Amino acid sequence: MDILHKLRIIFWGLVIGLWGLFMYQFMSEDMSSLKRFKIDKNPFSSTAETAPPVPGKIPFTETSAQPRPRPQSTAAQLPAGTVPRQSSLDLIRSGGVKGVASTPLIPEHYPGEKTSLPAGGTGEGYPKPPDGFAMKVTPHFVVYEEAPEVSPGLTDTLEALHGNIMLDLVAFSPWTRENKVYIYYARTSETYRRLTGRPAWSGGAASLGERKIYVYKSDEAFGILAHELTHIYFDSFFTPSNPSPLWLSEGIATYIQSERGNSTPNWLAQNLKLLEGGSGFKLGDLVRIENMQGADEDNVRLWYAESYSVVRFLIKLKAGDAFYVFCKNLRDGRPAHEALYQAYGMPYNKLSSLEFAWRYDLKTGKISGMNR
């Protein structure tokens, strides 16, 4: 019996060792780019050095854009047989949320994105660059820049950002080792609108199904890119029948934008203060919202901040793969309270328990150990 016990220990030791070696090899390529994450000049900033004019192109003048809540899919745009989810912030309007600082541009998705996930397949049949754009292929992207050639600073920054995002999302998007994301980086908002057909207030757009992101040079572009990359990486983990819940998708995207992309929205801190003071939405209501239709911008910002804060709490709450297990349970169709309990254990067996702990931690930081 002692010999069998020792053989079992040796066997499982070998299994764990081989698994660890596999994970190290799997992640090392993505993580290696983090060594270059120090960025001396943000190539996405509108104050960065302007690229030389493209020959034969008429110079455009960049206009200011006003923030708007991004549009969401409607029931008419969903596949036949799909049951529309309960939606609208009108369910849970909160008062006393005025005077919030102006928000940066909010990125938007195309209609029906929650039912269209990144397609598989590899190959080098990349789309041709638009007129006036150069193209360059990197390990994880196909970059199109409105310039005579794609700048090394842009590609290095993108690869560094990818590596930084993978610190949190490598388990959710293993396909990134074989399939690339397409980045269209315009020099002006006019070129961006010509490519996308989006309105003047749009700061960026993403087609999750085609793995394409469109941005133009602005102070918000880097944050929008980090936000939208997260949607592509994270939302692909879910299925058309069980898409990522809006609060979770936007919460993790805002978290990555702030924590990994170093582009914290200027409205976030003030809204976190409002939440700390007891404002915000009941968690049971927050997780039911599936679009922003009919909501004013103050409520949209507060909703984004609360989604971010709850996701950040869940990520920091327990080491290991608890957050991954929680998301996997949701993807597999389990109710939120059941998914929560199976991932985190007691006392997190219902959303009200999570809300109590999260609000207590907002004020004290004693549960997660986070310093605001």
C-alpha positions, -999 to 999 in steps of 0.1 A, spaced: 0 0 0 28 24 8 44 17 -26 11 23 -44 7 56 -25 42 67 -35 36 57 -71 4 78 -71 23 108 -58 50 104 -84 24 100 -112 4 131 -103 36 150 -97 46 142 -133 12 152 -146 12 185 -128 48 192 -139 39 185 -176 9 207 -173 30 235 -158 55 231 -186 28 232 -212 12 264 -198 46 281 -196 53 274 -232 18 284 -242 20 317 -224 57 326 -229 53 339 -264 24 363 -255 40 374 -222 74 381 -238 61 414 -253 55 428 -218 92 436 -216 86 464 -242 55 479 -225 73 511 -215 60 536 -241 78 569 -244 53 585 -267 17 573 -272 12 569 -310 -25 571 -306 -26 606 -290 -38 635 -310 -9 655 -296 16 630 -310 37 640 -340 16 642 -371 24 618 -398 34 632 -432 6 637 -457 -3 608 -479 5 616 -515 -26 622 -535 -48 625 -505 -68 657 -496 -59 667 -460 -88 665 -436 -95 686 -405 -104 667 -373 -136 677 -356 -146 673 -320 -170 645 -311 -197 645 -284 -201 614 -262 -232 592 -266 -242 559 -251 -234 532 -276 -263 517 -295 -272 480 -288 -289 452 -307 -326 451 -307 -349 421 -307 -356 425 -344 -319 421 -351 -316 388 -332 -318 354 -349 -352 337 -352 -362 319 -320 -340 340 -298 -358 353 -266 -350 390 -261 -335 397 -227 -349 422 -203 -334 455 -211 -333 493 -204 -319 513 -176 -354 526 -171 -359 496 -148 -337 511 -122 -331 548 -126 -310 563 -99 -313 599 -87 -286 623 -75 -261 614 -101 -256 649 -117 -224 668 -120 -203 639 -133 -172 649 -153 -175 647 -190 -169 612 -204 -144 603 -232 -158 589 -264 -177 557 -259 -169 529 -284 -197 511 -301 -204 478 -317 -223 469 -348 -258 455 -345 -261 418 -337 -225 415 -324 -235 393 -294 -246 366 -318 -215 368 -341 -183 355 -327 -147 356 -342 -145 332 -371 -119 305 -372 -94 298 -399 -60 310 -407 -42 321 -438 -26 351 -454 -56 363 -475 -58 396 -456 -80 424 -468 -63 449 -490 -56 483 -473 -80 511 -480 -68 539 -503 -41 560 -485 -34 532 -459 -3 511 -454 -5 475 -441 18 455 -418 14 420 -403 26 414 -368 24 383 -346 -11 391 -334 -25 419 -357 -29 430 -392 -24 468 -389 -37 493 -414 -25 529 -409 -33 560 -428 3 568 -437 29 559 -464 40 531 -441 30 516 -408 51 531 -380 71 507 -358 59 527 -327 23 517 -335 30 480 -340 52 478 -310 26 495 -288 -1 471 -301 19 440 -294 28 453 -260 -8 460 -252 -18 425 -264 8 409 -240 -5 430 -212 -41 421 -218 -31 384 -219 -21 386 -183 -58 384 -175 -74 369 -206 -51 342 -220 -74 314 -208 -104 331 -225 -89 335 -260 -64 308 -270 -73 314 -306 -51 345 -307 -21 324 -313 -34 315 -348 -60 342 -357 -52 378 -360 -72 410 -352 -75 437 -378 -67 473 -367 -77 502 -389 -60 534 -376 -71 565 -394 -53 598 -391 -85 619 -389 -121 614 -378 -133 621 -413 -114 592 -427 -127 570 -399 -163 580 -407 -157 574 -444 -145 539 -436 -172 530 -410 -202 551 -418 -204 560 -381 -217 594 -368 -195 623 -357 -198 614 -320 -183 579 -325 -148 576 -311 -142 540 -323 -160 510 -336 -155 473 -335 -169 444 -355 -164 414 -331 -175 389 -356 -149 400 -381 -123 408 -355 -119 443 -367 -114 475 -348 -116 511 -362 -101 541 -344 -86 574 -353 -59 595 -337 -72 611 -306 -64 612 -269 -90 585 -262 -79 561 -290 -55 540 -269 -81 534 -242 -108 527 -268 -85 502 -285 -78 484 -252 -115 484 -244 -125 469 -278 -97 444 -279 -110 431 -246 -144 426 -261 -130 406 -289 -108 384 -267 -133 380 -239 -167 378 -257 -153 351 -280 -152 328 -250 -190 327 -248 -215 312 -273 -243 327 -294 -269 309 -272 -252 322 -240 -234 354 -249 -214 373 -224 -237 393 -200 -235 430 -208 -224 440 -173 -196 414 -173 -184 423 -208 -183 460 -202 -170 456 -167 -140 435 -178 -134 458 -208 -133 489 -186 -111 470 -161 -86 461 -188 -87 496 -202 -78 510 -168 -56 483 -153 -37 470 -183 -41 497 -209 -33 525 -184 -61 546 -199 -85 552 -170 -116 571 -182 -118 605 -166 -153 599 -153 -145 567 -134 -131 580 -102 -160 604 -95 -185 576 -102 -167 552 -79 -170 579 -52 -208 579 -58 -209 542 -54 -189 544 -22 -215 568 -9 -243 543 -15 -254 553 -50 -257 530 -79 -279 500 -88 -289 469 -70 -267 441 -82 -297 419 -91 -309 447 -114 -274 455 -128 -270 420 -142 -303 420 -159 -297 451 -181 -289 442 -217 -289 476 -234 -285 513 -228 -316 525 -247 -334 554 -231 -308 560 -205 -291 594 -199 -253 597 -199 -250 601 -162 -267 568 -156 -247 551 -183 -214 563 -167 -226 551 -133 -236 518 -147 -202 513 -164 -184 523 -132 -204 498 -111 -199 470 -136 -161 478 -136 -160 478 -98 -179 445 -93 -157 428 -119 -125 442 -104 -137 429 -70 -144 394 -84 -109 393 -100 -92 404 -69 -114 384 -45 -98 350 -49 -65 339 -64 -64 312 -90 -91 304 -116 -122 315 -97 -131 343 -121 -126 319 -151 -148 293 -134 -175 319 -128 -174 330 -164 -174 294 -177 -204 286 -155 -223 315 -170 -213 304 -205 -227 270 -197 -260 285 -188 -260 284 -150 -278 312 -132 -256 340 -119 -260 331 -82 -252 294 -89 -222 303 -111 -210 326 -83 -212 300 -55 -195 272 -75 -166 295 -83 -162 314 -50 -179 292 -24 -196 306 8 -207 331 16 -212 340 -21 -243 318 -27 -265 347 -38 -261 381 -55 -272 400 -24 -242 384 -5 -219 395 -32 -234 430 -32 -229 434 6 -193 422 5 -185 444 -26 -200 476 -10 -182 469 22 -149 464 3 -155 497 -16 -152 516 17 -126 495 35 -106 473 10 -105 447 37 -118 418 17 -99 421 -16 -70 440 -2 -73 466 -30 -60 501 -25 -82 526 -44 
